Amino acid sequence: MSKLGTLGARLHRGEIGYDFVGKRKIWYGISILITITAIVGLAVRGLNMGIEFQGGAVFTTEKTSISVARAEEYAEAASGHDAIVQKLGNGGMRIQIAGIETDKSDQIKEDLAKDLKVDAEKINADLVGPSWGDQIANKAWQGLAIFMVLVVIYLAIAFEWRMALAALVALVHDITITVGVYALVGFEVTPGTVIGLLTILGYSLYDTVVVFDSLKEQTKDLTKQTRWTYSEVADRSINSTLVRSINTTVVALLPVGGLLFIGGGVLGAGMLNDISLSLFVGLAAGAYSSIFIATPLVADLKEREPQMKALKKRVLAKRAQAAAQAETGQGHGGAEEPDGPEDTEPEDAAPAVVGPRGTSASGTQSGPRNQPASRNRGRGRPSGKRR
């Protein structure tokens, strides 16, 4: 842990760092490949929408000895639709059948009671009409759209429109990947899934805003110096917040992973899968997009500005001049000509440390040397007074 803390401190001070922005084409390529895979999975397999969105019925039974596979067969035979059966902790079952008419639920309930050998009066039925499911779906999409619009407006006011655009791209990236994973895995999409999506979007924005805030502080009066380009400052902003982003992401993924793998997998609480999967995938995708997508995209957009193009030319020209002077100094035995006044810039010049008697710290004379008065001056000479 001490090594990790030391690493974080060195990253924050800019002593070490990784070139995230310089290798942005690699990250863009990885994101495009993952996004295409998610879109293909969504187009081929589609989403397994829950009854809250397409209507249907959920039957909850008391304890029964019938297996889950056999119960699925009974439910599909009774309803004529696909059924999802989950074993409950008390030995009962939760049978979900989508797309059925509500007026057929009583007959399906009677058939299930006979096949499962339970009392029909003890089977609880929750019905959802198709029209109500459509309203829920529309409200979910409207809420998501309003959320993203408000986020873009806030970021445009708090930072600038380029950062707002980059954050929007990162959000769409996270949503597409999460929805694509749902399609590939086949988990059911419920209102809990929508809640999970909204949660991970907020978390993704948290990491993004932290990096953007650091970038905004470090780019003040950037064009008045010639040491760094905008992309290099953006890279420093990512590195300075990297360890914190990793720590917060890992800490958030641990309990969500417990819900997904232990609660949904080991304990069989399938109702936790709809929200835990969206949280797990979304948190990981959000941390990735904040580091590898949002900030490099802002750097790309800013580098297109005329001021930043001119700054980059000045920075590269100054570095080329310094390299040429270093080579010239080596070729002449280390004697390097001093820079002229036109090569000196106030923001980059280090103040000279002046030593005693007008010399610099290196011992070289920094100005005209003023000789002290000699103690023997005037000895053996007339004082100049007339007698």
HUSULCOR-V47869 format. One record per residue. N is the residue number from 1. PSI is psi in whole degrees, 0 to 359 (999 if undefined). OMEGA is omega in degrees with one decimal (none if undefined). NEAR is the number of other ideal C-beta (glycine too) atoms within 10 Angstrom. Layout:
# HUSULCOR-V47869
n = (N N)
psi = (PSI PSI)
omega = (OMEGA OMEGA)
near = (NEAR NEAR)
This chain:
# HUSULCOR-V47869
n = (1 2 3 4 5 6 7 8 9 10 11 12 13 14 15 16 17 18 19 20 21 22 23 24 25 26 27 28 29 30 31 32 33 34 35 36 37 38 39 40 41 42 43 44 45 46 47 48 49 50 51 52 53 54 55 56 57 58 59 60 61 62 63 64 65 66 67 68 69 70 71 72 73 74 75 76 77 78 79 80 81 82 83 84 85 86 87 88 89 90 91 92 93 94 95 96 97 98 99 100 101 102 103 104 105 106 107 108 109 110 111 112 113 114 115 116 117 118 119 120 121 122 123 124 125 126 127 128 129 130 131 132 133 134 135 136 137 138 139 140 141 142 143 144 145 146 147 148 149 150 151 152 153 154 155 156 157 158 159 160 161 162 163 164 165 166 167 168 169 170 171 172 173 174 175 176 177 178 179 180 181 182 183 184 185 186 187 188 189 190 191 192 193 194 195 196 197 198 199 200 201 202 203 204 205 206 207 208 209 210 211 212 213 214 215 216 217 218 219 220 221 222 223 224 225 226 227 228 229 230 231 232 233 234 235 236 237 238 239 240 241 242 243 244 245 246 247 248 249 250 251 252 253 254 255 256 257 258 259 260 261 262 263 264 265 266 267 268 269 270 271 272 273 274 275 276 277 278 279 280 281 282 283 284 285 286 287 288 289 290 291 292 293 294 295 296 297 298 299 300 301 302 303 304 305 306 307 308 309 310 311 312 313 314 315 316 317 318 319 320 321 322 323 324 325 326 327 328 329 330 331 332 333 334 335 336 337 338 339 340 341 342 343 344 345 346 347 348 349 350 351 352 353 354 355 356 357 358 359 360 361 362 363 364 365 366 367 368 369 370 371 372 373 374 375 376 377 378 379 380 381 382 383 384 385 386 387)
psi = (324 322 321 320 319 319 317 320 319 323 319 323 352 14 325 166 163 142 79 314 322 332 29 332 327 315 321 317 318 317 319 319 315 319 318 318 318 319 320 317 323 321 324 310 328 176 142 88 138 174 339 336 333 3 156 205 149 123 127 123 167 185 134 154 358 140 165 319 317 323 323 318 316 317 319 324 324 328 335 12 164 144 149 122 131 137 130 165 332 7 352 187 151 111 118 126 117 150 9 156 144 333 348 358 325 318 319 323 317 318 320 323 320 315 321 354 50 168 129 330 340 10 119 131 124 121 141 123 153 322 321 323 320 320 319 317 316 318 324 315 322 318 320 317 316 319 314 323 315 323 316 317 316 313 325 325 315 327 265 170 333 320 324 318 317 320 322 318 318 321 315 322 314 318 316 315 316 314 321 321 321 319 319 320 327 14 152 139 118 176 331 327 318 319 318 320 314 325 314 333 318 321 318 318 328 309 319 316 324 314 318 321 318 320 321 320 321 347 12 131 37 326 354 1 169 32 323 149 172 320 322 322 321 321 320 325 320 313 325 337 9 310 320 320 318 316 312 325 315 317 324 327 333 306 326 321 325 319 319 309 324 308 313 326 304 311 346 19 79 338 342 344 323 323 326 325 316 322 315 309 319 321 316 316 323 319 321 313 327 323 314 346 303 304 315 326 321 318 320 315 320 325 348 346 145 320 318 328 316 320 316 320 318 319 313 323 318 321 321 320 318 320 319 319 323 319 319 319 322 323 337 29 25 357 113 134 141 154 148 174 330 346 355 132 136 323 343 348 130 137 138 138 113 130 191 152 34 16 155 177 335 353 355 153 129 354 184 133 125 112 133 153 136 143 336 5 131 350 136 6 152 148 349 356 137 133 999)
omega = (178.7 178.3 178.1 177.2 177.0 177.7 179.0 179.0 178.9 175.7 -179.4 179.6 179.2 179.6 176.0 179.9 177.5 -175.2 178.5 -176.0 -179.9 179.7 -175.3 179.6 176.7 -178.9 176.5 179.8 178.4 -179.7 178.8 179.4 179.3 -179.5 178.0 177.6 179.1 -179.8 178.1 177.6 178.3 -179.1 -175.9 -173.9 -178.0 -179.6 175.9 -175.6 178.4 -177.3 177.7 -177.3 -178.7 177.7 179.4 -176.6 176.0 -179.4 178.2 -174.8 173.1 -176.8 -179.6 -179.6 -179.0 -179.6 -179.3 -179.4 179.0 178.8 176.3 178.5 179.0 -177.7 179.3 177.9 -178.0 -174.6 -174.4 178.8 175.8 -177.9 176.0 -176.6 178.1 178.3 -179.6 -176.7 -179.2 -178.6 177.0 -177.4 173.9 -175.3 -178.0 -179.6 -176.8 172.9 -179.5 176.3 -177.2 -178.7 178.3 -174.9 -179.5 179.7 178.5 178.7 178.7 180.0 179.2 179.2 179.4 -176.0 -177.8 177.7 176.3 179.4 -178.8 -179.7 -178.9 174.4 -179.7 -178.1 174.5 -173.9 176.8 179.6 -179.8 -178.4 177.7 176.2 177.1 178.6 178.8 -179.8 179.6 178.9 179.7 179.2 178.1 178.0 178.9 -179.8 179.2 178.7 -176.9 177.5 179.4 178.8 -179.8 179.6 -179.7 -178.2 178.1 179.2 -176.4 -177.8 175.9 -172.8 178.8 176.8 176.4 178.6 178.4 177.5 178.1 177.4 178.6 178.3 177.7 176.8 -178.4 -179.8 -178.5 -179.7 -178.7 178.9 177.9 176.8 176.6 179.7 -178.2 -178.6 179.5 177.8 -178.0 177.8 -176.8 172.5 174.5 176.3 179.0 177.2 178.0 178.4 178.5 179.4 -177.7 176.0 176.4 179.1 177.6 178.6 178.6 179.1 -178.3 -178.9 178.1 179.1 179.9 179.7 176.0 178.9 178.9 -179.6 -175.0 -178.9 175.1 -179.8 -177.5 -176.1 179.7 179.0 -178.3 179.8 -175.0 171.1 -179.6 -179.3 179.6 176.6 176.1 177.5 177.3 179.1 177.8 -178.0 -178.3 179.4 -172.6 -176.3 178.8 178.9 179.3 -178.7 -179.0 179.0 -179.9 179.8 178.8 -177.6 -176.9 178.4 177.9 175.2 175.0 176.6 -174.1 -171.5 -179.3 -179.0 -177.7 -176.1 -174.7 -176.8 177.6 177.4 -174.6 180.0 177.7 -174.8 -173.2 -178.9 -176.6 179.2 179.1 178.1 -176.0 -179.5 -178.2 178.4 179.2 179.2 179.0 177.0 178.8 -176.9 179.2 -176.4 -168.8 -175.2 -169.8 -176.2 174.6 178.0 175.0 178.2 176.9 -178.1 -178.9 -178.9 176.7 -179.6 179.4 180.0 -179.5 174.6 178.6 177.9 -179.9 178.0 179.3 179.8 -179.5 178.9 179.8 178.3 177.4 178.1 178.9 178.4 178.6 178.1 178.1 177.9 178.4 178.8 178.2 -178.6 179.9 176.8 176.2 178.8 -177.4 -179.5 179.5 179.0 176.4 -179.3 -177.1 -179.0 -176.8 179.8 -174.1 -173.8 -177.8 -174.6 178.5 -179.4 -179.8 177.0 -174.0 180.0 179.9 177.1 172.9 178.6 176.9 -178.2 -179.9 177.5 -179.4 -177.2 -176.4 -179.0 178.2 -177.2 178.6 -178.9 176.7 179.5 -178.3 179.0 -177.5 -178.7 177.1 178.8 179.1 -179.8 177.6 -176.8 178.2 -179.7 177.1 178.9 none)
near = (5 6 7 11 10 10 14 18 11 14 20 17 12 15 10 9 17 13 12 21 25 13 13 20 9 11 18 15 10 13 20 11 10 17 15 12 14 23 15 13 19 17 10 9 14 11 17 18 18 24 23 22 25 17 22 27 24 19 26 16 24 15 11 16 8 17 12 13 8 14 23 16 14 19 24 14 13 22 24 11 15 13 23 19 23 17 16 16 8 8 11 19 25 18 27 20 24 24 16 21 13 14 8 15 19 11 11 24 19 13 16 26 17 11 17 23 9 18 10 14 8 12 20 13 15 13 16 20 13 17 9 13 20 13 12 18 17 11 12 19 10 10 13 16 10 10 16 16 11 10 19 17 11 14 22 16 10 13 18 16 12 18 26 20 17 26 28 17 15 27 23 13 23 27 20 18 23 25 21 23 21 26 20 15 13 11 21 22 22 21 16 20 27 22 15 23 25 16 17 26 21 13 20 25 22 14 23 27 19 17 23 26 15 20 24 14 10 16 16 7 7 16 13 10 14 18 13 18 22 26 22 17 20 28 25 20 26 25 23 20 23 19 17 15 19 14 12 16 19 12 9 18 16 9 11 22 16 14 18 21 13 13 17 20 14 9 11 14 17 19 16 18 22 22 22 26 23 29 25 21 24 26 25 18 24 30 24 21 26 27 24 22 23 28 28 23 23 27 26 17 17 23 16 9 13 7 11 19 14 11 20 17 12 15 17 12 11 15 12 10 12 12 10 10 15 11 11 12 13 11 9 10 7 7 9 13 9 7 13 7 5 6 13 10 14 7 9 11 10 5 5 10 9 12 13 5 11 12 14 13 10 9 7 8 10 15 10 6 9 8 5 6 8 8 7 7 7 11 7 5 7 8 6 6 5 5 3)
